[in-house]
């Protein structure tokens, strides 16, 4: 596994380092620490030389810490020059990285008002691999004990995402909360009470919820073959995905949220938004956006989507 960690002396970057040290990574992983120095017109500037020297010292110290925690992995350090976001994405793409770890430099309300995105926001929006947005208040003792894996019907690779997430090395004491978010039937709120139409809509929504519960039960049986029953719990909750995930994480004191990428195009993300981006931006804990093209080990179960169910109920 190739892991790219964006690091500097800021508290934000220290959160990325803490998240890297807190997790157990697969054996023989390659961990690359990257520090980016902004371009300056005068390369002989004394302050810039000091900045480079400090960067070397920081990378050497962080490398030793990660090597001591991951003796079976390869740890290298790299200094790049240029724009921070572009440098991280360039290295991640050319390497290529499987995971980028970056601190959550949460933007202020003023920045959001001016439509200015933070570094971490730009990274998780533009990266083609998984991204872990680390926050300093993510855990007690930094090791994630309560992990929320959020599934929703809009994620094209949710089964791949689930299998990828669970296949990583985890602490023995970790507990997984696997949450499937069911979209509410907003059409019912707009219907005039005209008998058959309302009945059809109610039946269609019940069929939709039943399909999700059936899928969850099958998933539970598969997981029980691989894990201790006390290691995880599964539930279906009805609501809007981002609000449901954030509320659940807050109510259950979650340390880390794993959420799949929606697979939307950049234009659709700009117009409609993204659940994963909204969760990463607004959560009070670390968030890992999982992007994976790996075929899931679980057998895919085809269930009718809400749209298909509604069309059948309407006779289309």
N, C-alpha and C positions, 0 to 999 in steps of 0.2 A: 504494500500500500504506500503510495506517495503522498506525503503530508507536507503542505507548505504553510509555514507559520510566519505571519507578518509581525515583526518585532521592532520596537525602539524603546526609548526610556520613558515613554508616557505611561500613565496609569492604565490607559486603554489597552496598550500593547501588553502590559503586564498581565492583564486579564487573559489574553491569548496564551501567554506562557503558562499561566496557572492552569488553564483548561487542558493544555497539552500534557502537563505533568500529572494531572488528575486522572487521566484515562489510561487504560491498558490498550496498547495498539498491537496489531498482529505481528508475529515474529518476522524478522527480516524486512520490516518496514523501512522506508527511506524518508527521513524527516529533514526538511530543508528550512533553515532560518533565513529570512530575508529582511534586510534593512535597506530602505531607500533614502538616498540623500538628494535633496532638491538641487536642480541645476543652478549654478551661479556664474555670472559673467567673468569674475576674477577667480580663476582656479587656484591662484597663489595666496588667496586670502587666509590669514592666520586662523581666523575663526572657523573656516571650513576645514582646515587641517586638524584642528582640535576636534571638530565634529566627527571626522573620519576616524581619528584615534579612539574617541569614545565609543564609536560604533563597533570597532574591532574588539574593544574590551568587553562591551555588552554581549556581543555574539559569542565570544570565548566563554564567558561566564554561563550564559544560557545553554550553550552546547554541552558543557560539562554537566549541568543539572539534568538535561534530558538524557544524556548518555548513561548517567548513573541510574536513572529510572528505567531506561530501555536498553539494556546491555546487548540485546540481540538485534538491535536496529542500527542503521547507518545514519549518522547525524552529520550534516554539512552546513556551512554558513556561507551566505552570499551577500555582497553589497552591490546594489544597483544605483544608478543615477537617473533622475528624471521625475516625472509625475508619479505620485504614490500609487494611485489606482491603476493607471496604465501599466506600471512596472509589475505590480502584483499579478494582474491578469495576463501580461505577456509571459512571465515566468511560469505561471500555472498552465498556460496553453502549450508552451514549447517543451515543457518537461516530459510528459504532462502530469499534472497533479490530480489525485483522486479526491483530495479534500483540502480546502483552504481554511485556516483558522485565523480569525481576525477579531480584534476587540470591538465591542459595541460602543462606538463613539456617538452615542445617541444625540441626534440633532435637537436643538432647542425649538420652542414654539415660534420664535422669531425666524429661524432658518426655514422652518416648514411653511411659515406664512409667505416667505420670499421664494418658496419652491427650491430651496437649496438642500441637496441630499448629502448626508454624511458619507464618509469613506466606506463604512461597513454596508450602508444601503447600496451604494454603487457596486460594491463587490458582489453582494448576493443577488443583485438584479442582473449583472452582466456575466457572471462566471458560468462556465459550461459544466463545472463539476460541483460536488457537494461543498457547502460552506457552513462552517460552525461560527456563529456570532456569539462570542464569549462575553459574559458580564461578571463583574467582580463579586456581586452578591448572589451568584448562581447557586452555591452550595454551602453547607456547613463543613468546613475542612476541605473544600474544593472537590471532593469525590462525589459524583452524582449518585444519589441513593434512590431517588424517586424520579423515574423517567416516563414522560408522556409521549406515546407514539400516536400521532393524530392521523386518522384516515378519513378520506371523504370521497364521494363518488366522482368528483371532478378530476381526481388524480389518476392519470392514465396508467401509471406504474405503481399503484399503491401496494400491490402484493409483492412486487420486486423491492419496493422501498422497505416494506416490513421485514422481508427476509434478509435484505442487506443490513438493516439495523440490528436485528437480533443475532446475526452471524458474527458481529464484532465481539472482541473480548470485553467482558463486563465484570465488575466487582461481584463477588458472591452474594453480597447483601443488597444488590440492586433490586428494585421492584418496578415492573413495567405496568403502566396504565395504558391499555390500548383502547382508544376512543374512536368510534365511528360516528360522524356527524350526519344526521338525517336532515335534509332540507325541509323546512316547514312548507305546508301546502298553502301558499299565499292566495291561491285562486279561490279558496273557500271564503276568504274575507270579502271578495268582490262579487260573490254570487247573490242574486236575489233568491229568496226561498221559493223555488218553483218546483218542488217535489223531486222528480226523477233526476234532474241534473245534479241537485245537491247530493242525492243518494249515490249517484255514480261517482261523484268527486270524492265522497267520503270513502267509498269502497276502494277506489283507486289508490287513495293515500294509505289506507290500511294495508293494501296489497304491497305497496312500496315499502312500508315499515316492516312488514312480515318478511319480505325478501332480504332486508338488511339483517334482521334477527336470525334468519336461516343461515345466511353467510357467516355471521358471527359465531353461531353454534358450530358450524363446520370448522371454522378457524380455531375455535377452542379445542376441538377434538385433535386437530393436527398439532397444536402447541403442547397439549398434554403429553404427547408422545416424545417431545423433545425437552420439556422443562418441568420443573417441580410446579405443582398447581399453586403453591404459595408465591411463586415468582411473578405472577401476572394476574391481571383481571381485565375483562373485556366488557364493554358496555356500549349501547347505542343511545345517543342523546340527540333530541330534536332541537334545531336552532340554526342560526347563521354560523357558518364554520369558524370565522375568525373570533367572534365574540364568545362562542361556546368553548373554543380551545383556550382562550385567554382566561375566561372565568373559571374553567376547570383547573387550570394550572395554578391560579391564585388560591382557589379554595382548598386545593390538595397539597399546597406547599411543594410544588414540583421544582426540581433542580435543573432539569434539562428537557426541552421539547424537541422531538424529532418530527418533522413535517415534510411531506413530499412536495416536489415542485409540480405546479399545475400543468406545465407543458405548453402554456399559452405563448403565442408569438409576442414579440416586443411591443407591437402596436396594440394588441389586445390587453397586455398588461398595463399599458399607459392609459387605456380608455376604461377598462373594467376593473383594473387592480388585480392583485394576487393575494390569495389567502396566506401563502407562505411568507410573502414579503410583509404583509400586515402583521402577522404574528411575530416575525423577527424584529420588526420595528417597535412594537408596543409591549412585548413581553417583559416581565421583570426578572426573568432568568435567562440562561443561555438557550439559544435556539440553533438547531442544526437542520439546514435545508438539504434534504437528501435527493440527489439526482443520480439515477442509475439506469443503465440500459441492459443490466444483467437479467437473464430469464429467471423468474422466481422458481424456487424449489417447490413451493406449494403449487398444487394443481389449481389452475384458474377455474373458478366456478362462474358460469355466465348466469346472471340474474337480470330480470327486466329492469331497465332504468325507470325513473319517475316519468319521463316523457313517453316512453313506450307504454307504460301502464295506463297513463292518462289517455293516450290515443286509443288504446283497446277499449277503455271504458266509454269513450266518446263515439266509437264505431268507425274510426279512421283506420 
